[in-house]
């Protein structure tokens, strides 16, 4: 006999107990309470209800993944497909099943199916997956990083760049051997290489400059370097203001300038101060003391303190600038770096055998100066700072600060967003 409100069960569809597969026991969700005699079907979890009722919302603080299937989804289809569709199918879904409510209303046929013909959302769904999307896209695109080296002749500028990347990146071609002497730079030239490590590609460009201050008359000797820096900003600006511009504008702007200071042990030359004062407004400048093995540890520390004091008194801001610290964590890390600068470094692209290991170093009569040994020089700190921790920030500061300053100046001089001719390159200093 059928009573109103009861659930009708067709006994012809019931599988005998001896042939009925044993349903899997689902894991107890943290927000579902134990059943009681008065309520055999607790309704704390989503997708659980009697007679197709709407499930309650999950409590706050418990994330609900989209598209996740409960452990009994397949069993409910195979064992009790014809028995109380509204009840059994609803209980068969675990917490977080997106189709639980639809399945209860439509007789157990709504939502995604675990193994039968329907589409299923696989894997974790969350907004933090955007990081992985950005990583994949960036790895396909690759990176650009451009370094300029400035300093007197004989300070080992090209050798230092080779030491940083452990490659012959400062040479014009790969035909040079380690035993050959690096040719002297007589003009501003850029050499590009594509480096790949761990699936990440980076186009590295080294801008080598002729010996700075080597002439008898060094008046305006910084003009060729400023001209090159501004020309790269101009190229980027011309691509930006074009009506039809490239999908990815080639970035040849100078992201970092390593300024080599002679290890005199006394003070900076007036030419060094004047050049860095002009240079710091157009590019990220990082002062380093070259050939630090020519000084004792005490002389090195005194010289570093003297250089920092002279740079501060002259109003020269080197990277990382204090006003660009975004939060307290950045300020704490950058303060430690600013206290260490200028880095006292030793460069070498020759390897020697020390304690059974091949290391980069400089051989002297009383031993070997190990380039990567923190007790011998600060090359390791410079490499970690330049490549491991601040490479992306160097690019962002170049684009957001130095390039924007040049862009605003050029557009104001040009009277607004008008086409810029190729012969209208401004060589004025910012």
Protein Blocks (a to p, Z undefined) as FASTA:
>chain_A
ZZehiacddfklpccfklmccdddddddfkbccddfklmbcckbghiaehhiacddddeh
iacdehiacfklmmmmmmmmmgokllmmmmmpcghiaklmmmmmnoopgcjdfkgopacd
edjddfklmmmmmmmmmmmnopcddddddddehklmmmmmmmmnopafkbmbfkbcfkbc
cdddfbdcdddddddeehiacdddddddddehkamblghklmmmmmmmmmmmmmmmmmmm
pmbdcfbdcdfbdfbdcddddfehpaccfklmmmmmmmmmmbccddddehkllpcfklmm
mmmmmmmmmmmmnopacdddfklpmblmlmmmmmmmmmmpccdddddfbdcdeehiacdd
dddfkbccdfklmklmcmlmmmmmmmmmmmmmmmmmmmmmmmmmmmmmmmmmnopacddd
fklccfbdZZ
